[in-house]
Amino acid sequence: MNVSAFRILRPLPLLLLPACVWLAGCTKSSQAKSPPPPPPSEVSVLTVASESVPRTTELPGRISLVREAQVRARASGILLKRRFVEGSNVKEGQVLFDIDPAPLQAALASAKATLARAEAGLKETKAKAARYEELVKINAVSRQTYDTATAALGQNEADLLASKAAVQTAELNLGYTEVTAPISGRIGRALVTEGGLVSASEATQLAVIRQLDPVYFDFTQASAEILRLKRAIEEGSISESPETANVTLLLEDGSTYPHAGRLLFHDMAVDPSTGMFLLRAEVPNPKNLLMAGMFARGQFVEGITENAVTIPQRTIARGPAGAASVLVVNDQNKVEARSIHIDRTVGSKVIVASGLKVGERIIVEGSQKAPPGAMVVPVPFGAPAPAEKSPASPKSNP
């Protein structure tokens, strides 16, 4: 190699050095500009707990009357007067109608006259039988004559009893001319007006009285539900409640009836066509708000579910097929999606049948920034937020 060629190649390292320094600077600049990984998100969590929850059932039914009486005529005659206001409340024994008593007063007088005649005839035959009893002892009269007098005495005694019964019947019929209320309650319109002819033989209906306080609430329940409940009580998952006999009514307008009812009984026979059996509750009705035939829904406590796992409804997510799931924070503060099975809804909570255990933590707030697999910072739900620090005031230079 000649000297001129060496002089040409010698400066090459000096020319490459700036390029290498520039490439190293680019690499360091790119590394410095890459963002750091985001910190774990803060989420509100709730620790799953158990509690005793009343098992409430809601069933439809209708209002029925405790008593309904048809006021009917028990005496025949012309209706003279109506003594009540249609649609008002009446008391048991209150006079409602007057039927013309004249024919029955005459019948009573005739029965009393017959009674007086029977008493006079009995007095005569009794005296005759007493005389013949003494005479037959001394053979003053024949035995046949004495027997005839004794038979006449017995016949007159029977006639007297019949006459007394006739007088009593006539007095009863005369008393029926004042038609009284058989029960206390609300009376409807009069079905016969003054001047109308009523008949005891046909039992002419005059009015209807309905007792409105209290009333019955009749509803039905499936026999399979009763079997399920009895099995749960036997297994111990549900215990009997002292409030089992209380029934709360939800009226047609959605309001809650203020007076609680009392469960009276349930039938022991199941309707084979529907698989249902009847239950009946007695409900106070002091303001006559409930009417016969009115539809309502009855709520009553069947029992108490012990150690029920409950969580708020707001923590539940629904999948496309309606499957329920929650987000669980494990011991490593990592989010897991957990499928659960819900037993039933109780107010703003649900009872979890399976999928969760007591003590596990579920996300209540912040689920949008905590997908499954993410690390999070769990904060107890409902805890006060940390106070923000005020920026430090700049110090003045001395």
Secondary structure, DSSP 8 states (H G I E B T S, - for coil): --HHHHHHHTTHHHHHHHHHHHHHHHHHHHHHHS------EEEEEEE-EEEEEEEEEEEEEEEEES-EEEEE-SS-EEEEEE-S-TT-EE-TT-EEEEE--HHHHHHHHHHHHHHHHHHHHHHHHHHHHHHHHHHGGGTSS-HHHHHHHHHHHHHHHHHHHHHHHHHHHHHHHHHTTEEE-SS-EEE---SS-TT-EE-TTTT-EEEEEE--SSEEEEEEEEHHHHHHHHHHHHHTSEE--TTTTEEEEE-TTS-B-SS-EEEEEE-SS-BTTTTEEEEEEEE--TT----TT-EEEEEEEEEEEEEEEEEEGGG-EE-TT--EEEEEE-TTSBEEEEEEEEEEEETTEEEEEES--TT-EEEEE-GGG--TT-BEEEEETT----------------
